[in-house]
């Protein structure tokens, strides 16, 4: 795994909180920041992934599939709306 260095300037209050939480989690501050950045990237990529999928959606086809789901079959226990 390739590593790189980056001088990160955080506001003192953010740095204090990050240190406290890293200590509570029992990890190094560097590891805590790495995980925090990874989580943010994951959230942002997830949002764009679903936006891309939605753009490719075929709504009429999906509605046709839903319209025929269970057609001709009696409702089973648990099918009701709660």
C-alpha positions as CSV (number, residue, x, y, z in Angstrom):
1,X,0.0,0.0,0.0
2,X,1.3,3.4,-1.0
3,X,1.3,6.0,1.7
4,X,1.5,9.8,1.3
5,X,1.9,12.7,3.7
6,X,-0.3,15.7,3.8
7,X,0.0,18.7,6.2
8,X,-3.5,19.0,7.6
9,X,-4.5,22.2,9.3
10,X,-7.5,21.8,11.6
11,X,-9.1,24.3,13.8
12,X,-7.9,23.8,17.4
13,X,-11.4,22.8,18.6
14,X,-11.7,20.2,15.8
15,X,-8.2,18.8,16.7
16,X,-9.1,18.6,20.3
17,X,-12.3,16.7,19.6
18,X,-10.6,14.4,17.1
19,X,-7.9,13.6,19.7
20,X,-10.5,12.9,22.4
21,X,-12.5,10.6,20.2
22,X,-9.4,8.8,18.8
23,X,-8.4,8.2,22.4
24,X,-11.9,6.9,23.3
25,X,-11.8,4.6,20.3
26,X,-8.3,3.4,21.2
27,X,-6.7,4.3,17.9
28,X,-4.0,6.7,16.8
29,X,-5.2,10.2,15.6
30,X,-3.8,9.4,12.2
31,X,-5.9,6.2,12.0
32,X,-9.0,8.1,13.2
33,X,-8.6,10.8,10.6
34,X,-8.1,8.1,7.9
35,X,-11.3,6.4,8.9
36,X,-13.2,9.6,9.0
37,X,-12.1,10.6,5.5
38,X,-12.9,7.1,4.2
39,X,-16.4,7.3,5.7
40,X,-17.1,10.7,4.1
41,X,-15.9,9.5,0.7
42,X,-18.1,6.4,1.0
43,X,-21.1,8.5,1.8
44,X,-20.5,10.9,-1.2
45,X,-19.8,8.0,-3.6
46,X,-23.0,6.2,-2.5
47,X,-25.1,9.3,-3.2
48,X,-23.6,9.7,-6.7
49,X,-24.0,5.9,-7.3
50,X,-27.7,6.1,-6.6
51,X,-28.1,9.2,-8.6
52,X,-26.5,7.5,-11.6
53,X,-28.7,4.4,-11.2
54,X,-31.8,6.6,-10.9
55,X,-30.9,8.4,-14.2
56,X,-30.8,5.0,-15.9
57,X,-34.1,3.8,-14.5
58,X,-36.9,2.7,-16.8
59,X,-39.9,3.9,-14.7
60,X,-42.6,2.5,-17.0
61,X,-41.0,-0.9,-17.0
62,X,-40.6,-0.9,-13.2
63,X,-44.3,0.0,-12.8
64,X,-45.3,-2.8,-15.2
65,X,-43.4,-5.3,-13.1
66,X,-45.0,-4.0,-9.9
67,X,-48.5,-4.1,-11.5
68,X,-48.2,-7.8,-12.2
69,X,-46.5,-8.8,-8.9
70,X,-48.8,-11.2,-7.1
71,X,-51.5,-10.9,-9.8
72,X,-54.1,-13.7,-9.5
73,X,-52.8,-14.8,-6.0
74,X,-54.6,-14.2,-2.7
75,X,-52.8,-12.0,-0.2
76,X,-50.7,-14.0,2.3
77,X,-50.4,-13.3,6.0
78,X,-48.3,-10.2,6.5
79,X,-49.2,-8.6,3.2
80,X,-51.4,-5.9,4.8
81,X,-50.4,-2.3,5.4
82,X,-49.6,-1.5,9.0
